[in-house]
Amino acid sequence: MMCRIMILALIVLTIACSKDSPGRNKDKRPLSLMPEKKIKAKSLIHPKGMTVYKRIQSPEGYMRPKVLKSSFAYYLRHLPLKSHDFKVRYFDGYIKEKGAVYLAVVDMDIGKKDLQQCADAVMRLRGEYLYGQKRYKRIHFNFLKDGRPRYYKNYADKSYSYRSFRKYMDYVFMNANTRSLHRELKKVVWKDMKAGDVFIQKGKPYGHAIIVLDVAQAKVSGRKLFLLAQSYMPAQDIQILVNPKDKETSPWYQHTFEGSFVVTPEWIFKRGDLKRFK
């Protein structure tokens, strides 16, 4: 009987010693090549959050990089949102049914004319950021007809009132589009993507533009995820997009994936379509 007990004890000890110790990398590949843990989308959305940062959480193992409070990235990350159940409105008040396009709506007026479409929304966000920073001389966008910039300072009233800013932006929307914005932005290397970058195609007859709203980075591998926002035709609220190709990560998009296309609910972009404001 005693021999049987001793043999059983030796077997248990052998099995226990053969296991990897806690925290040890069981996969012999470098950590940067190891797959990330699956992301549970349900835990990422906090319906009561009223900003991008508070509504959409970064997945487990990922963190949003620190950014300066004065940066465009910080502005986008802290954009105010409509209530979680709010549906996108067109400029004329009609509702865009959610379907499988968006999961949150930015709390920002779009006016009462069919002006603030896709590229316009990108320019609006950039303009709002610079206006909020009182960097009035930096607010300018190129017009389609001659490719020349129009500066807000040349159209503003003496007090640089918000009313004059909105009138200026509507003027821009009437005279600029994806084609003019495409020429104005500079090319970005894919691996250097950051919040505020723009996917844009000039297209014939129509193009499209969406903005990278935020990024998150894996603490171990350094891999990135990113959020996207758009307006569309006809003019409508700015909306944060779902990821139609990966429900596990949605609304985050994987920065590292096979293939050269970025598939969004209403448009397909190429990696080479990524650009940035100068």
N, C-alpha and C positions, 0 to 999 in steps of 0.2 A: 504493500500500500504506500509506504514511504517513498519507494522508488518511482511509483507513478506520479506522485505529487511533485517530486523533484524534476522529472522529465517535463511535466506540464509547465512548471515554472520557467524552465529553460526555454521552452518554445515561445511563451509569452514575452520573455525578455528579449529574445532574438528578433521577434516581430517589431517590438517597440523601438529597439535600437536602429532598425532599418529605416524608420520613418524620418522625413526631413524635419529638422528642428523648426519651431515657429519663426516666421519671418524669412526663412530661407527661400531663395529663388529656385523653385522646383524645375522651371523651364530653363534650359541651359542657354537659350538665346539671350542676346542683350536685352535689357529692359525696354529699350526704345523700339524693339521689334515685337514685343509681346502684345497680344490683342487686349484692348480695353474691356472692362467689364460691361455687360449689357446694361443699357440705360432704361430705367422704368419711367416712361413718359408721364404717367399719372402723378408722380411725385414732383414733377417739375413745375406745375402750374399752381399758383396760389391765387385763387379767384378774387380774394379781397385786396390784393396788391394793386396799387393805383399808379405805378410807374413800371417801365420795362424791367428794371432791376428787381423790383419787389414782386411783380407778377410772374416772371419767368425765372426760375432758379437754375443755376448751373448744375449739371449732373454730378453724381458722386464721383470723386476722383478728379474733377475739373474745377478750376477756379478762374474767375475773370481777372485779367491782369490789372494792376494798379494803373490809373491814368490821372493826369492832372485835372483839377476841377475846372481849369480854364480851357480844357481841350474839347475838340469836337466829339471825341469818343465819349467823354463824360456827359456831354449834353445829350447825346443820343441814348445813352444808357439810362438816363433819368427822365426821358420823355414821359409826360403824363398820359394816362390811358383812360378811355371810357370804361364804364362798368363792364364786368366780364360777359354779361349777356347782351351787350349792345351790338347792333348789327350795322354794318357799313351803309352809309347813306350816299346816294349820288347828289350832285349839286342841286338837283330839283326836288330833293326830299324823298325820292323813291328809295326803297331798301334793296340792297344787294344781299340776297340770301347767303348765309355762311357757306353752306355746302362743304366742300373740302378745300377751301382756299385760304382762309385766315382764322386766327384764334384770338386776336386782340386788335383793338382799334385805337389809334393815337388820338388824343383829345386836342384837336387843332381845327379851327374853322377852315372851310375850303371855298368860301364865297358862294355866290348865287349864280355864277356863270360857268359854262363848260370850259374852264381854263386850266385848273390844276390837275393835270393828268400825270403820266408817269415821270417823265423828265422834270416836269414842273415841280412835282412833289420833292424830288431830290434837291432841286435848286431852292425850294422853299425852306427845307430843313437847314441847308447850308446858310441861307440868308438869315433865318431866325437865330441861328447860333451866333453869327457875327454881329447881328443887331443887339442881341442880349449882352454881348461882350463890349458893346459900344465901339466896335471896330468898324465904323461907318465907311471909312475910306477903302476898306478891303472888300466891300460888298459890290460885286460886279459880275455880269454874265454876258457872254457874247451873243449877238443877234445873228440870225440865220442869213439875212440878206447880204451882209457885208463882212461877217466874221469878226467884227470889232466889238469890244466890250462897252457896255453902258454902266456907268458908275452911279450908285445910289446917291452919293453926295451931290451930284449934279441935278438931281430931281427932288431932293429932300427940302422941306421947309427949314427955317432957321433953327427950330428946336429939335430937328430930327425926330419928329413925332412918329408914333407907331402907325398912325393913319397914313402918313406920307410913305412909310415903308411898305404898307400893304398895297397902296396904289402903284408904287414902283414895281412890286412883285407881279401884279396883274399885267402891267405893261410888258414885263419880261416874258410872262407866259404867252402873251399874244405874238411875240416876236422871236421866240427861241423854241427849240424842240430837241428831240433825241439826236438829230444830225448835228446841230450846232454845239450841243453839250459834248457829244462824242469827240468833236474836234478840239474842244476846249480842255478836256481832261488829259492827264498824262498816263502812260502805260504803267502797270504795276506787275511786278514779278509775283507769281501765284503764292510762293512760300512766304512772302512778306505781307500778306493780307492783314488789314486791320480795320477796326470800326470806322465808318465813314467812306470806305471804298465803294465803288459803284460798278455793278454789272450793267453794261450798256451795249446795245446794237442799234445802229442807225436805220437799217432796214429800208425796203422799198415795197409799198409806199409807207409802211409803218415800222417803227422800231419799238424798243422797250428799254426801260431802265429801272433797276431796283437798287436799294442801298443796303450795305452790310451794317446792321444796326448795332451788333455787339459780337464779341468773340469770347470764348472760354478756352482754357488750355489745360491739358492733362498734367497733373503734378509730377507723374513719373516719366512718361514718354515724351511730353511736350507737344503731343498732337492737339490740333485745334478743332473747335466747333464754331459755327457762326449762325447768327440770326439774320433774317432778311425782311425788308419792309418795302411796300410799293403803294402807288396809286395806279389807276388804270383808266381805260376809256369806257364810257364818258367820265368826266371828272368825278372823283369819289374820295371818301376818307382814306387817309393813309392807314394801311393795315399790315399787321405782322403775319407773315406767311407760315403755313404748316409745311412740313416736309413730306411730300406725297410718296417719296421713294423709300422712306425709312421711318415707320411709325414708332420704332423703339427710341429713336433720338428726337423725333419731332417735338417742338418746332426747330430744334437745332439741326444744322446741316453738318455732315462730316467733311472736314477739310481734306482728309486723306481718303481717297476712294479710287477705285479702278475706273478708267475711262476719262474722257476729256470734257464731258457735258455736266452742267448743273441743271437739274430738272426741277423747276418750280411749278406750282399749280397751273399757271396760265402762260408760261413761256419757258423755252429751253435756251440756256446760254452755254457758251464755251468758256473754258478757263481763261482763254486769251481775251475775253471780253471785259476783264477786270481793269478798272481805271481809278484815278484819284484826282481830287482837286489839287491844283498847284499851290 
